[in-house]
Amino acid sequence: MFDKVREYIDDNRFKITIYEDRIHVINYEKIISLEEERIVFLTKNKKIIVHGQNMHLNRLLDEELLIYGIILKIEVENV
């Protein structure tokens, strides 16, 4: 059991989980742009662009975000 907890804590891979009205992001690098209809952030080698409506952001931890709103489209670009 402790190995699974340690693995979760030490995991530094980028993860994104999409729900109906929110997106949970883990291990991002930097927020580039924050607007009501567009949020842009960087991972180690990708730029993620989230398009939507009435979006707002809750920063949970240093490397963890929760984006709320109506999610319309998510783009991923190599950097």
mmCIF file of the N, C-alpha and C atoms, coordinates in Angstrom:
data_MODEL
# 
_entry.id   MODEL 
# 
loop_
_atom_site.group_PDB 
_atom_site.id 
_atom_site.type_symbol 
_atom_site.label_atom_id 
_atom_site.label_alt_id 
_atom_site.label_comp_id 
_atom_site.label_asym_id 
_atom_site.label_entity_id 
_atom_site.label_seq_id 
_atom_site.pdbx_PDB_ins_code 
_atom_site.Cartn_x 
_atom_site.Cartn_y 
_atom_site.Cartn_z 
_atom_site.occupancy 
_atom_site.B_iso_or_equiv 
_atom_site.pdbx_formal_charge 
_atom_site.auth_seq_id 
_atom_site.auth_comp_id 
_atom_site.auth_asym_id 
_atom_site.auth_atom_id 
_atom_site.pdbx_PDB_model_num 
ATOM 1   N N  . MET A 1 1  ? 0.829   -1.194 0.000   1.00 0.00 ? 1  MET A N  1 
ATOM 2   C CA . MET A 1 1  ? 0.000   0.000  0.000   1.00 0.00 ? 1  MET A CA 1 
ATOM 3   C C  . MET A 1 1  ? 0.872   1.257  0.000   1.00 0.00 ? 1  MET A C  1 
ATOM 4   N N  . PHE A 1 2  ? 1.923   1.258  0.809   1.00 0.00 ? 2  PHE A N  1 
ATOM 5   C CA . PHE A 1 2  ? 2.789   2.431  0.877   1.00 0.00 ? 2  PHE A CA 1 
ATOM 6   C C  . PHE A 1 2  ? 3.515   2.669  -0.440  1.00 0.00 ? 2  PHE A C  1 
ATOM 7   N N  . ASP A 1 3  ? 3.811   1.609  -1.176  1.00 0.00 ? 3  ASP A N  1 
ATOM 8   C CA . ASP A 1 3  ? 4.460   1.767  -2.470  1.00 0.00 ? 3  ASP A CA 1 
ATOM 9   C C  . ASP A 1 3  ? 3.558   2.527  -3.446  1.00 0.00 ? 3  ASP A C  1 
ATOM 10  N N  . LYS A 1 4  ? 2.256   2.237  -3.419  1.00 0.00 ? 4  LYS A N  1 
ATOM 11  C CA . LYS A 1 4  ? 1.319   2.945  -4.301  1.00 0.00 ? 4  LYS A CA 1 
ATOM 12  C C  . LYS A 1 4  ? 1.209   4.419  -3.922  1.00 0.00 ? 4  LYS A C  1 
ATOM 13  N N  . VAL A 1 5  ? 1.199   4.720  -2.648  1.00 0.00 ? 5  VAL A N  1 
ATOM 14  C CA . VAL A 1 5  ? 1.149   6.111  -2.194  1.00 0.00 ? 5  VAL A CA 1 
ATOM 15  C C  . VAL A 1 5  ? 2.431   6.836  -2.598  1.00 0.00 ? 5  VAL A C  1 
ATOM 16  N N  . ARG A 1 6  ? 3.566   6.215  -2.390  1.00 0.00 ? 6  ARG A N  1 
ATOM 17  C CA . ARG A 1 6  ? 4.851   6.810  -2.766  1.00 0.00 ? 6  ARG A CA 1 
ATOM 18  C C  . ARG A 1 6  ? 4.920   7.038  -4.271  1.00 0.00 ? 6  ARG A C  1 
ATOM 19  N N  . GLU A 1 7  ? 4.446   6.072  -5.038  1.00 0.00 ? 7  GLU A N  1 
ATOM 20  C CA . GLU A 1 7  ? 4.437   6.191  -6.498  1.00 0.00 ? 7  GLU A CA 1 
ATOM 21  C C  . GLU A 1 7  ? 3.587   7.386  -6.930  1.00 0.00 ? 7  GLU A C  1 
ATOM 22  N N  . TYR A 1 8  ? 2.428   7.577  -6.300  1.00 0.00 ? 8  TYR A N  1 
ATOM 23  C CA . TYR A 1 8  ? 1.555   8.713  -6.614  1.00 0.00 ? 8  TYR A CA 1 
ATOM 24  C C  . TYR A 1 8  ? 2.232   10.030 -6.260  1.00 0.00 ? 8  TYR A C  1 
ATOM 25  N N  . ILE A 1 9  ? 2.861   10.102 -5.129  1.00 0.00 ? 9  ILE A N  1 
ATOM 26  C CA . ILE A 1 9  ? 3.500   11.337 -4.672  1.00 0.00 ? 9  ILE A CA 1 
ATOM 27  C C  . ILE A 1 9  ? 4.708   11.689 -5.539  1.00 0.00 ? 9  ILE A C  1 
ATOM 28  N N  . ASP A 1 10 ? 5.489   10.701 -5.920  1.00 0.00 ? 10 ASP A N  1 
ATOM 29  C CA . ASP A 1 10 ? 6.716   10.932 -6.685  1.00 0.00 ? 10 ASP A CA 1 
ATOM 30  C C  . ASP A 1 10 ? 6.490   11.035 -8.185  1.00 0.00 ? 10 ASP A C  1 
ATOM 31  N N  . ASP A 1 11 ? 5.306   10.786 -8.647  1.00 0.00 ? 11 ASP A N  1 
ATOM 32  C CA . ASP A 1 11 ? 5.016   10.810 -10.081 1.00 0.00 ? 11 ASP A CA 1 
ATOM 33  C C  . ASP A 1 11 ? 5.039   12.252 -10.586 1.00 0.00 ? 11 ASP A C  1 
ATOM 34  N N  . ASN A 1 12 ? 5.885   12.543 -11.576 1.00 0.00 ? 12 ASN A N  1 
ATOM 35  C CA . ASN A 1 12 ? 5.978   13.914 -12.090 1.00 0.00 ? 12 ASN A CA 1 
ATOM 36  C C  . ASN A 1 12 ? 5.570   14.005 -13.553 1.00 0.00 ? 12 ASN A C  1 
ATOM 37  N N  . ARG A 1 13 ? 4.822   13.030 -14.045 1.00 0.00 ? 13 ARG A N  1 
ATOM 38  C CA . ARG A 1 13 ? 4.338   13.078 -15.421 1.00 0.00 ? 13 ARG A CA 1 
ATOM 39  C C  . ARG A 1 13 ? 3.141   14.023 -15.526 1.00 0.00 ? 13 ARG A C  1 
ATOM 40  N N  . PHE A 1 14 ? 3.016   14.664 -16.677 1.00 0.00 ? 14 PHE A N  1 
ATOM 41  C CA . PHE A 1 14 ? 1.868   15.519 -16.952 1.00 0.00 ? 14 PHE A CA 1 
ATOM 42  C C  . PHE A 1 14 ? 0.631   14.651 -17.104 1.00 0.00 ? 14 PHE A C  1 
ATOM 43  N N  . LYS A 1 15 ? -0.461  15.077 -16.454 1.00 0.00 ? 15 LYS A N  1 
ATOM 44  C CA . LYS A 1 15 ? -1.740  14.368 -16.562 1.00 0.00 ? 15 LYS A CA 1 
ATOM 45  C C  . LYS A 1 15 ? -2.852  15.396 -16.689 1.00 0.00 ? 15 LYS A C  1 
ATOM 46  N N  . ILE A 1 16 ? -3.815  15.071 -17.510 1.00 0.00 ? 16 ILE A N  1 
ATOM 47  C CA . ILE A 1 16 ? -5.001  15.926 -17.642 1.00 0.00 ? 16 ILE A CA 1 
ATOM 48  C C  . ILE A 1 16 ? -6.223  15.008 -17.617 1.00 0.00 ? 16 ILE A C  1 
ATOM 49  N N  . THR A 1 17 ? -7.187  15.349 -16.766 1.00 0.00 ? 17 THR A N  1 
ATOM 50  C CA . THR A 1 17 ? -8.423  14.588 -16.660 1.00 0.00 ? 17 THR A CA 1 
ATOM 51  C C  . THR A 1 17 ? -9.567  15.528 -17.000 1.00 0.00 ? 17 THR A C  1 
ATOM 52  N N  . ILE A 1 18 ? -10.392 15.117 -17.945 1.00 0.00 ? 18 ILE A N  1 
ATOM 53  C CA . ILE A 1 18 ? -11.482 15.967 -18.435 1.00 0.00 ? 18 ILE A CA 1 
ATOM 54  C C  . ILE A 1 18 ? -12.802 15.439 -17.890 1.00 0.00 ? 18 ILE A C  1 
ATOM 55  N N  . TYR A 1 19 ? -13.520 16.322 -17.224 1.00 0.00 ? 19 TYR A N  1 
ATOM 56  C CA . TYR A 1 19 ? -14.858 16.025 -16.717 1.00 0.00 ? 19 TYR A CA 1 
ATOM 57  C C  . TYR A 1 19 ? -15.856 16.865 -17.503 1.00 0.00 ? 19 TYR A C  1 
ATOM 58  N N  . GLU A 1 20 ? -17.110 16.738 -17.211 1.00 0.00 ? 20 GLU A N  1 
ATOM 59  C CA . GLU A 1 20 ? -18.142 17.474 -17.949 1.00 0.00 ? 20 GLU A CA 1 
ATOM 60  C C  . GLU A 1 20 ? -17.983 18.987 -17.807 1.00 0.00 ? 20 GLU A C  1 
ATOM 61  N N  . ASP A 1 21 ? -17.691 19.467 -16.612 1.00 0.00 ? 21 ASP A N  1 
ATOM 62  C CA . ASP A 1 21 ? -17.651 20.911 -16.382 1.00 0.00 ? 21 ASP A CA 1 
ATOM 63  C C  . ASP A 1 21 ? -16.318 21.399 -15.818 1.00 0.00 ? 21 ASP A C  1 
ATOM 64  N N  . ARG A 1 22 ? -15.280 20.557 -15.883 1.00 0.00 ? 22 ARG A N  1 
ATOM 65  C CA . ARG A 1 22 ? -13.986 20.967 -15.349 1.00 0.00 ? 22 ARG A CA 1 
ATOM 66  C C  . ARG A 1 22 ? -12.866 20.103 -15.921 1.00 0.00 ? 22 ARG A C  1 
ATOM 67  N N  . ILE A 1 23 ? -11.657 20.605 -15.787 1.00 0.00 ? 23 ILE A N  1 
ATOM 68  C CA . ILE A 1 23 ? -10.456 19.889 -16.204 1.00 0.00 ? 23 ILE A CA 1 
ATOM 69  C C  . ILE A 1 23 ? -9.481  19.915 -15.037 1.00 0.00 ? 23 ILE A C  1 
ATOM 70  N N  . HIS A 1 24 ? -8.939  18.768 -14.709 1.00 0.00 ? 24 HIS A N  1 
ATOM 71  C CA . HIS A 1 24 ? -7.948  18.661 -13.642 1.00 0.00 ? 24 HIS A CA 1 
ATOM 72  C C  . HIS A 1 24 ? -6.586  18.432 -14.302 1.00 0.00 ? 24 HIS A C  1 
ATOM 73  N N  . VAL A 1 25 ? -5.617  19.289 -14.004 1.00 0.00 ? 25 VAL A N  1 
ATOM 74  C CA . VAL A 1 25 ? -4.291  19.247 -14.621 1.00 0.00 ? 25 VAL A CA 1 
ATOM 75  C C  . VAL A 1 25 ? -3.260  19.003 -13.524 1.00 0.00 ? 25 VAL A C  1 
ATOM 76  N N  . ILE A 1 26 ? -2.365  18.055 -13.756 1.00 0.00 ? 26 ILE A N  1 
ATOM 77  C CA . ILE A 1 26 ? -1.302  17.756 -12.805 1.00 0.00 ? 26 ILE A CA 1 
ATOM 78  C C  . ILE A 1 26 ? 0.046   17.849 -13.525 1.00 0.00 ? 26 ILE A C  1 
ATOM 79  N N  . ASN A 1 27 ? 1.007   18.474 -12.874 1.00 0.00 ? 27 ASN A N  1 
ATOM 80  C CA . ASN A 1 27 ? 2.387   18.597 -13.350 1.00 0.00 ? 27 ASN A CA 1 
ATOM 81  C C  . ASN A 1 27 ? 2.527   19.471 -14.592 1.00 0.00 ? 27 ASN A C  1 
ATOM 82  N N  . TYR A 1 28 ? 1.925   20.635 -14.559 1.00 0.00 ? 28 TYR A N  1 
ATOM 83  C CA . TYR A 1 28 ? 2.145   21.622 -15.604 1.00 0.00 ? 28 TYR A CA 1 
ATOM 84  C C  . TYR A 1 28 ? 3.353   22.473 -15.185 1.00 0.00 ? 28 TYR A C  1 
ATOM 85  N N  . GLU A 1 29 ? 3.885   23.240 -16.125 1.00 0.00 ? 29 GLU A N  1 
ATOM 86  C CA . GLU A 1 29 ? 5.061   24.064 -15.839 1.00 0.00 ? 29 GLU A CA 1 
ATOM 87  C C  . GLU A 1 29 ? 4.701   25.518 -15.524 1.00 0.00 ? 29 GLU A C  1 
ATOM 88  N N  . LYS A 1 30 ? 3.877   26.123 -16.417 1.00 0.00 ? 30 LYS A N  1 
ATOM 89  C CA . LYS A 1 30 ? 3.650   27.568 -16.319 1.00 0.00 ? 30 LYS A CA 1 
ATOM 90  C C  . LYS A 1 30 ? 2.339   27.943 -16.995 1.00 0.00 ? 30 LYS A C  1 
ATOM 91  N N  . ILE A 1 31 ? 1.612   28.886 -16.407 1.00 0.00 ? 31 ILE A N  1 
ATOM 92  C CA . ILE A 1 31 ? 0.405   29.442 -17.028 1.00 0.00 ? 31 ILE A CA 1 
ATOM 93  C C  . ILE A 1 31 ? 0.850   30.604 -17.912 1.00 0.00 ? 31 ILE A C  1 
ATOM 94  N N  . ILE A 1 32 ? 0.461   30.566 -19.178 1.00 0.00 ? 32 ILE A N  1 
ATOM 95  C CA . ILE A 1 32 ? 0.844   31.596 -20.140 1.00 0.00 ? 32 ILE A CA 1 
ATOM 96  C C  . ILE A 1 32 ? -0.234  32.663 -20.265 1.00 0.00 ? 32 ILE A C  1 
ATOM 97  N N  . SER A 1 33 ? -1.483  32.236 -20.361 1.00 0.00 ? 33 SER A N  1 
ATOM 98  C CA . SER A 1 33 ? -2.590  33.160 -20.598 1.00 0.00 ? 33 SER A CA 1 
ATOM 99  C C  . SER A 1 33 ? -3.812  32.677 -19.823 1.00 0.00 ? 33 SER A C  1 
ATOM 100 N N  . LEU A 1 34 ? -4.512  33.613 -19.224 1.00 0.00 ? 34 LEU A N  1 
ATOM 101 C CA . LEU A 1 34 ? -5.698  33.285 -18.448 1.00 0.00 ? 34 LEU A CA 1 
ATOM 102 C C  . LEU A 1 34 ? -6.804  34.260 -18.803 1.00 0.00 ? 34 LEU A C  1 
ATOM 103 N N  . GLU A 1 35 ? -7.767  33.788 -19.581 1.00 0.00 ? 35 GLU A N  1 
ATOM 104 C CA . GLU A 1 35 ? -8.912  34.585 -20.006 1.00 0.00 ? 35 GLU A CA 1 
ATOM 105 C C  . GLU A 1 35 ? -10.183 33.765 -19.778 1.00 0.00 ? 35 GLU A C  1 
ATOM 106 N N  . GLU A 1 36 ? -11.311 34.423 -19.816 1.00 0.00 ? 36 GLU A N  1 
ATOM 107 C CA . GLU A 1 36 ? -12.580 33.742 -19.568 1.00 0.00 ? 36 GLU A CA 1 
ATOM 108 C C  . GLU A 1 36 ? -12.905 32.706 -20.647 1.00 0.00 ? 36 GLU A C  1 
ATOM 109 N N  . GLU A 1 37 ? -12.401 32.926 -21.882 1.00 0.00 ? 37 GLU A N  1 
ATOM 110 C CA . GLU A 1 37 ? -12.700 32.011 -22.977 1.00 0.00 ? 37 GLU A CA 1 
ATOM 111 C C  . GLU A 1 37 ? -11.488 31.221 -23.469 1.00 0.00 ? 37 GLU A C  1 
ATOM 112 N N  . ARG A 1 38 ? -10.307 31.451 -22.835 1.00 0.00 ? 38 ARG A N  1 
ATOM 113 C CA . ARG A 1 38 ? -9.098  30.760 -23.293 1.00 0.00 ? 38 ARG A CA 1 
ATOM 114 C C  . ARG A 1 38 ? -8.065  30.724 -22.168 1.00 0.00 ? 38 ARG A C  1 
ATOM 115 N N  . ILE A 1 39 ? -7.571  29.536 -21.867 1.00 0.00 ? 39 ILE A N  1 
ATOM 116 C CA . ILE A 1 39 ? -6.502  29.365 -20.883 1.00 0.00 ? 39 ILE A CA 1 
ATOM 117 C C  . ILE A 1 39 ? -5.379  28.597 -21.561 1.00 0.00 ? 39 ILE A C  1 
ATOM 118 N N  . VAL A 1 40 ? -4.146  29.127 -21.446 1.00 0.00 ? 40 VAL A N  1 
ATOM 119 C CA . VAL A 1 40 ? -2.986  28.508 -22.080 1.00 0.00 ? 40 VAL A CA 1 
ATOM 120 C C  . VAL A 1 40 ? -1.950  28.226 -21.002 1.00 0.00 ? 40 VAL A C  1 
ATOM 121 N N  . PHE A 1 41 ? -1.411  27.000 -21.017 1.00 0.00 ? 41 PHE A N  1 
ATOM 122 C CA . PHE A 1 41 ? -0.348  26.669 -20.077 1.00 0.00 ? 41 PHE A CA 1 
ATOM 123 C C  . PHE A 1 41 ? 0.652   25.730 -20.745 1.00 0.00 ? 41 PHE A C  1 
ATOM 124 N N  . LEU A 1 42 ? 1.833   25.646 -20.154 1.00 0.00 ? 42 LEU A N  1 
ATOM 125 C CA . LEU A 1 42 ? 2.909   24.832 -20.691 1.00 0.00 ? 42 LEU A CA 1 
ATOM 126 C C  . LEU A 1 42 ? 3.161   23.617 -19.817 1.00 0.00 ? 42 LEU A C  1 
ATOM 127 N N  . THR A 1 43 ? 3.548   22.531 -20.469 1.00 0.00 ? 43 THR A N  1 
ATOM 128 C CA . THR A 1 43 ? 4.116   21.380 -19.793 1.00 0.00 ? 43 THR A CA 1 
ATOM 129 C C  . THR A 1 43 ? 5.587   21.360 -20.199 1.00 0.00 ? 43 THR A C  1 
ATOM 130 N N  . LYS A 1 44 ? 6.292   20.297 -19.934 1.00 0.00 ? 44 LYS A N  1 
ATOM 131 C CA . LYS A 1 44 ? 7.715   20.249 -20.281 1.00 0.00 ? 44 LYS A CA 1 
ATOM 132 C C  . LYS A 1 44 ? 7.958   20.376 -21.772 1.00 0.00 ? 44 LYS A C  1 
ATOM 133 N N  . ASN A 1 45 ? 7.090   19.816 -22.605 1.00 0.00 ? 45 ASN A N  1 
ATOM 134 C CA . ASN A 1 45 ? 7.313   19.861 -24.046 1.00 0.00 ? 45 ASN A CA 1 
ATOM 135 C C  . ASN A 1 45 ? 6.044   20.126 -24.857 1.00 0.00 ? 45 ASN A C  1 
ATOM 136 N N  . LYS A 1 46 ? 5.001   20.584 -24.215 1.00 0.00 ? 46 LYS A N  1 
ATOM 137 C CA . LYS A 1 46 ? 3.731   20.851 -24.903 1.00 0.00 ? 46 LYS A CA 1 
ATOM 138 C C  . LYS A 1 46 ? 3.138   22.180 -24.447 1.00 0.00 ? 46 LYS A C  1 
ATOM 139 N N  . LYS A 1 47 ? 2.378   22.795 -25.350 1.00 0.00 ? 47 LYS A N  1 
ATOM 140 C CA . LYS A 1 47 ? 1.557   23.951 -24.998 1.00 0.00 ? 47 LYS A CA 1 
ATOM 141 C C  . LYS A 1 47 ? 0.112   23.489 -25.092 1.00 0.00 ? 47 LYS A C  1 
ATOM 142 N N  . ILE A 1 48 ? -0.645  23.670 -24.019 1.00 0.00 ? 48 ILE A N  1 
ATOM 143 C CA . ILE A 1 48 ? -2.045  23.244 -23.947 1.00 0.00 ? 48 ILE A CA 1 
ATOM 144 C C  . ILE A 1 48 ? -2.918  24.493 -23.989 1.00 0.00 ? 48 ILE A C  1 
ATOM 145 N N  . ILE A 1 49 ? -3.871  24.506 -24.911 1.00 0.00 ? 49 ILE A N  1 
ATOM 146 C CA . ILE A 1 49 ? -4.795  25.629 -25.062 1.00 0.00 ? 49 ILE A CA 1 
ATOM 147 C C  . ILE A 1 49 ? -6.206  25.102 -24.828 1.00 0.00 ? 49 ILE A C  1 
ATOM 148 N N  . VAL A 1 50 ? -6.864  25.642 -23.818 1.00 0.00 ? 50 VAL A N  1 
ATOM 149 C CA . VAL A 1 50 ? -8.228  25.231 -23.477 1.00 0.00 ? 50 VAL A CA 1 
ATOM 150 C C  . VAL A 1 50 ? -9.166  26.358 -23.889 1.00 0.00 ? 50 VAL A C  1 
ATOM 151 N N  . HIS A 1 51 ? -10.110 26.052 -24.771 1.00 0.00 ? 51 HIS A N  1 
ATOM 152 C CA . HIS A 1 51 ? -11.116 27.017 -25.221 1.00 0.00 ? 51 HIS A CA 1 
ATOM 153 C C  . HIS A 1 51 ? -12.442 26.690 -24.545 1.00 0.00 ? 51 HIS A C  1 
ATOM 154 N N  . GLY A 1 52 ? -13.156 27.714 -24.140 1.00 0.00 ? 52 GLY A N  1 
ATOM 155 C CA . GLY A 1 52 ? -14.434 27.473 -23.494 1.00 0.00 ? 52 GLY A CA 1 
ATOM 156 C C  . GLY A 1 52 ? -15.174 28.758 -23.196 1.00 0.00 ? 52 GLY A C  1 
ATOM 157 N N  . GLN A 1 53 ? -16.108 28.666 -22.287 1.00 0.00 ? 53 GLN A N  1 
ATOM 158 C CA . GLN A 1 53 ? -16.916 29.820 -21.882 1.00 0.00 ? 53 GLN A CA 1 
ATOM 159 C C  . GLN A 1 53 ? -16.988 29.851 -20.359 1.00 0.00 ? 53 GLN A C  1 
ATOM 160 N N  . ASN A 1 54 ? -16.995 31.075 -19.826 1.00 0.00 ? 54 ASN A N  1 
ATOM 161 C CA . ASN A 1 54 ? -17.109 31.280 -18.376 1.00 0.00 ? 54 ASN A CA 1 
ATOM 162 C C  . ASN A 1 54 ? -16.105 30.440 -17.587 1.00 0.00 ? 54 ASN A C  1 
ATOM 163 N N  . MET A 1 55 ? -14.901 30.335 -18.097 1.00 0.00 ? 55 MET A N  1 
ATOM 164 C CA . MET A 1 55 ? -13.896 29.514 -17.422 1.00 0.00 ? 55 MET A CA 1 
ATOM 165 C C  . MET A 1 55 ? -13.219 30.318 -16.319 1.00 0.00 ? 55 MET A C  1 
ATOM 166 N N  . HIS A 1 56 ? -12.931 29.642 -15.243 1.00 0.00 ? 56 HIS A N  1 
ATOM 167 C CA . HIS A 1 56 ? -12.128 30.211 -14.167 1.00 0.00 ? 56 HIS A CA 1 
ATOM 168 C C  . HIS A 1 56 ? -11.232 29.117 -13.611 1.00 0.00 ? 56 HIS A C  1 
ATOM 169 N N  . LEU A 1 57 ? -10.243 29.543 -12.904 1.00 0.00 ? 57 LEU A N  1 
ATOM 170 C CA . LEU A 1 57 ? -9.160  28.651 -12.515 1.00 0.00 ? 57 LEU A CA 1 
ATOM 171 C C  . LEU A 1 57 ? -9.017  28.607 -11.010 1.00 0.00 ? 57 LEU A C  1 
ATOM 172 N N  . ASN A 1 58 ? -8.859  27.421 -10.474 1.00 0.00 ? 58 ASN A N  1 
ATOM 173 C CA . ASN A 1 58 ? -8.478  27.224 -9.076  1.00 0.00 ? 58 ASN A CA 1 
ATOM 174 C C  . ASN A 1 58 ? -7.114  26.563 -9.086  1.00 0.00 ? 58 ASN A C  1 
ATOM 175 N N  . ARG A 1 59 ? -6.174  27.190 -8.449  1.00 0.00 ? 59 ARG A N  1 
ATOM 176 C CA . ARG A 1 59 ? -4.843  26.593 -8.338  1.00 0.00 ? 59 ARG A CA 1 
ATOM 177 C C  . ARG A 1 59 ? -4.817  25.799 -7.048  1.00 0.00 ? 59 ARG A C  1 
ATOM 178 N N  . LEU A 1 60 ? -4.693  24.508 -7.167  1.00 0.00 ? 60 LEU A N  1 
ATOM 179 C CA . LEU A 1 60 ? -4.752  23.633 -6.003  1.00 0.00 ? 60 LEU A CA 1 
ATOM 180 C C  . LEU A 1 60 ? -3.397  23.532 -5.315  1.00 0.00 ? 60 LEU A C  1 
ATOM 181 N N  . LEU A 1 61 ? -2.359  23.271 -6.077  1.00 0.00 ? 61 LEU A N  1 
ATOM 182 C CA . LEU A 1 61 ? -0.996  23.167 -5.578  1.00 0.00 ? 61 LEU A CA 1 
ATOM 183 C C  . LEU A 1 61 ? -0.070  23.844 -6.587  1.00 0.00 ? 61 LEU A C  1 
ATOM 184 N N  . ASP A 1 62 ? 1.225   23.847 -6.311  1.00 0.00 ? 62 ASP A N  1 
ATOM 185 C CA . ASP A 1 62 ? 2.169   24.498 -7.223  1.00 0.00 ? 62 ASP A CA 1 
ATOM 186 C C  . ASP A 1 62 ? 2.092   23.954 -8.642  1.00 0.00 ? 62 ASP A C  1 
ATOM 187 N N  . GLU A 1 63 ? 1.843   22.674 -8.800  1.00 0.00 ? 63 GLU A N  1 
ATOM 188 C CA . GLU A 1 63 ? 1.825   22.052 -10.121 1.00 0.00 ? 63 GLU A CA 1 
ATOM 189 C C  . GLU A 1 63 ? 0.483   21.406 -10.449 1.00 0.00 ? 63 GLU A C  1 
ATOM 190 N N  . GLU A 1 64 ? -0.586  21.900 -9.832  1.00 0.00 ? 64 GLU A N  1 
ATOM 191 C CA . GLU A 1 64 ? -1.907  21.294 -10.016 1.00 0.00 ? 64 GLU A CA 1 
ATOM 192 C C  . GLU A 1 64 ? -2.957  22.383 -10.198 1.00 0.00 ? 64 GLU A C  1 
ATOM 193 N N  . LEU A 1 65 ? -3.791  22.238 -11.231 1.00 0.00 ? 65 LEU A N  1 
ATOM 194 C CA . LEU A 1 65 ? -4.838  23.208 -11.553 1.00 0.00 ? 65 LEU A CA 1 
ATOM 195 C C  . LEU A 1 65 ? -6.183  22.514 -11.665 1.00 0.00 ? 65 LEU A C  1 
ATOM 196 N N  . LEU A 1 66 ? -7.234  23.285 -11.418 1.00 0.00 ? 66 LEU A N  1 
ATOM 197 C CA . LEU A 1 66 ? -8.593  22.844 -11.684 1.00 0.00 ? 66 LEU A CA 1 
ATOM 198 C C  . LEU A 1 66 ? -9.261  23.980 -12.453 1.00 0.00 ? 66 LEU A C  1 
ATOM 199 N N  . ILE A 1 67 ? -9.652  23.702 -13.691 1.00 0.00 ? 67 ILE A N  1 
ATOM 200 C CA . ILE A 1 67 ? -10.283 24.690 -14.566 1.00 0.00 ? 67 ILE A CA 1 
ATOM 201 C C  . ILE A 1 67 ? -11.770 24.372 -14.619 1.00 0.00 ? 67 ILE A C  1 
ATOM 202 N N  . TYR A 1 68 ? -12.591 25.345 -14.233 1.00 0.00 ? 68 TYR A N  1 
ATOM 203 C CA . TYR A 1 68 ? -14.047 25.198 -14.262 1.00 0.00 ? 68 TYR A CA 1 
ATOM 204 C C  . TYR A 1 68 ? -14.623 25.992 -15.426 1.00 0.00 ? 68 TYR A C  1 
ATOM 205 N N  . GLY A 1 69 ? -15.742 25.549 -15.958 1.00 0.00 ? 69 GLY A N  1 
ATOM 206 C CA . GLY A 1 69 ? -16.442 26.275 -16.999 1.00 0.00 ? 69 GLY A CA 1 
ATOM 207 C C  . GLY A 1 69 ? -16.967 25.332 -18.062 1.00 0.00 ? 69 GLY A C  1 
ATOM 208 N N  . ILE A 1 70 ? -17.425 25.919 -19.153 1.00 0.00 ? 70 ILE A N  1 
ATOM 209 C CA . ILE A 1 70 ? -17.907 25.144 -20.292 1.00 0.00 ? 70 ILE A CA 1 
ATOM 210 C C  . ILE A 1 70 ? -16.707 24.925 -21.217 1.00 0.00 ? 70 ILE A C  1 
ATOM 211 N N  . ILE A 1 71 ? -16.238 23.701 -21.312 1.00 0.00 ? 71 ILE A N  1 
ATOM 212 C CA . ILE A 1 71 ? -15.068 23.371 -22.110 1.00 0.00 ? 71 ILE A CA 1 
ATOM 213 C C  . ILE A 1 71 ? -15.525 23.035 -23.528 1.00 0.00 ? 71 ILE A C  1 
ATOM 214 N N  . LEU A 1 72 ? -15.020 23.774 -24.502 1.00 0.00 ? 72 LEU A N  1 
ATOM 215 C CA . LEU A 1 72 ? -15.416 23.562 -25.890 1.00 0.00 ? 72 LEU A CA 1 
ATOM 216 C C  . LEU A 1 72 ? -14.374 22.788 -26.683 1.00 0.00 ? 72 LEU A C  1 
ATOM 217 N N  . LYS A 1 73 ? -13.088 23.084 -26.426 1.00 0.00 ? 73 LYS A N  1 
ATOM 218 C CA . LYS A 1 73 ? -12.039 22.458 -27.228 1.00 0.00 ? 73 LYS A CA 1 
ATOM 219 C C  . LYS A 1 73 ? -10.714 22.528 -26.473 1.00 0.00 ? 73 LYS A C  1 
ATOM 220 N N  . ILE A 1 74 ? -9.881  21.512 -26.664 1.00 0.00 ? 74 ILE A N  1 
ATOM 221 C CA . ILE A 1 74 ? -8.542  21.499 -26.089 1.00 0.00 ? 74 ILE A CA 1 
ATOM 222 C C  . ILE A 1 74 ? -7.545  21.233 -27.216 1.00 0.00 ? 74 ILE A C  1 
ATOM 223 N N  . GLU A 1 75 ? -6.566  22.115 -27.345 1.00 0.00 ? 75 GLU A N  1 
ATOM 224 C CA . GLU A 1 75 ? -5.526  21.960 -28.351 1.00 0.00 ? 75 GLU A CA 1 
ATOM 225 C C  . GLU A 1 75 ? -4.204  21.638 -27.672 1.00 0.00 ? 75 GLU A C  1 
ATOM 226 N N  . VAL A 1 76 ? -3.401  20.790 -28.319 1.00 0.00 ? 76 VAL A N  1 
ATOM 227 C CA . VAL A 1 76 ? -2.078  20.443 -27.806 1.00 0.00 ? 76 VAL A CA 1 
ATOM 228 C C  . VAL A 1 76 ? -1.072  20.716 -28.911 1.00 0.00 ? 76 VAL A C  1 
ATOM 229 N N  . GLU A 1 77 ? -0.049  21.529 -28.600 1.00 0.00 ? 77 GLU A N  1 
ATOM 230 C CA . GLU A 1 77 ? 0.989   21.875 -29.559 1.00 0.00 ? 77 GLU A CA 1 
ATOM 231 C C  . GLU A 1 77 ? 2.346   21.489 -28.997 1.00 0.00 ? 77 GLU A C  1 
ATOM 232 N N  . ASN A 1 78 ? 3.222   20.970 -29.842 1.00 0.00 ? 78 ASN A N  1 
ATOM 233 C CA . ASN A 1 78 ? 4.602   20.697 -29.426 1.00 0.00 ? 78 ASN A CA 1 
ATOM 234 C C  . ASN A 1 78 ? 5.363   22.014 -29.334 1.00 0.00 ? 78 ASN A C  1 
ATOM 235 N N  . VAL A 1 79 ? 6.235   22.116 -28.337 1.00 0.00 ? 79 VAL A N  1 
ATOM 236 C CA . VAL A 1 79 ? 7.085   23.316 -28.213 1.00 0.00 ? 79 VAL A CA 1 
ATOM 237 C C  . VAL A 1 79 ? 8.544   22.938 -28.192 1.00 0.00 ? 79 VAL A C  1 
# 
